[in-house]
Amino acid sequence: MSEALVATQAPGTDTTVPGASGARQFWRRLRAQRAALVAAAVVALLVLVALAAPLLTALEGQDPTTYHPSLIDSARGGVPIGSFGGAGGGHWLGVEPQTGRDLFARLVYGARVSLGVALAATVIQVTLGVLIGVASALGSRFIDQLLSRITDIIIALPLMIMALALLAIVPTSFPRPVLVTFVIGLIAWGNIAKITRAQTLTLKGLDHVAAARLSGWGTWRIARRELLPGLAAPVITYAALLVPINISIEAALSFLGVGVKPPTPSWGQMLTAADVWYQAAPQYLLLPAGALFVTVVALTVLGDGVRTALDPRAASRLRVGTGAKGEGRAGADAPGAAGTGKEDAA
């Protein structure tokens, strides 16, 4: 319950909030969704693999940048020697065509780049979107109109074209993962700003916000204490769905040749070099594509599960609908139901 609303209540009024806390309710709803739990386990495993990439490659005894020309067949255009791309005890997933670099090492290090860029870009988008959305909803009419028009322009800009233009003019000496992170974060914050503004306008009319105003609280104190907790559910939900979108954007930019540059590995950059090897060395294409597919699907399912767990109205609608159907079915199956109907008809 809001601090301001509690302060305005009469002495002796019971202000105890019944039931479990919001966090417990969230975890209970999330645990009830098996698909979301599986997706969360997959995402946790991917993050663990990305963080432990140096340890995993050390166990294999390889690194992502060393060339192994003795493991490729120059007479066949650089195809790896051996079955399954040269997979074995020394190279768990084989080696790259032409270069002979270890494919497992590049795959796990690529997870660090792809996941890191996506998560960092999401943090930038959420920060900008929440700040601009709240400022637009709480500001004067002029501020609201100005920020809303800027947000509309950001949304209308074609993301890929703007990213291609910005990445093309920046010197190649600038670290590409950092540059891709900022480009994605600074261009794609418009939708979350719109969501935040709409939700803030709704929350402004609630009793606890009015009580905060009557208590003499300032605008930003009200925003911090009363509005931001109410914005947590939609913002976290949208952020969870932004991560797979950003992974796909980073992969697309790297695939087009303006994202992460060799020798730094990323899944999109690996797909760029693998597009001509899908027949001679299919694992070179299938492994990064499969990793991208699994990651995006897992994050999308997890984001949907978080949305359902954070939205109590969805669970309430489900319970009400189920209860209504159950009551109707119970009434139809009752022993006296048929007889009552016949008597009424008579």
Disulfide bonds with the S-S distance in Angstrom:
none
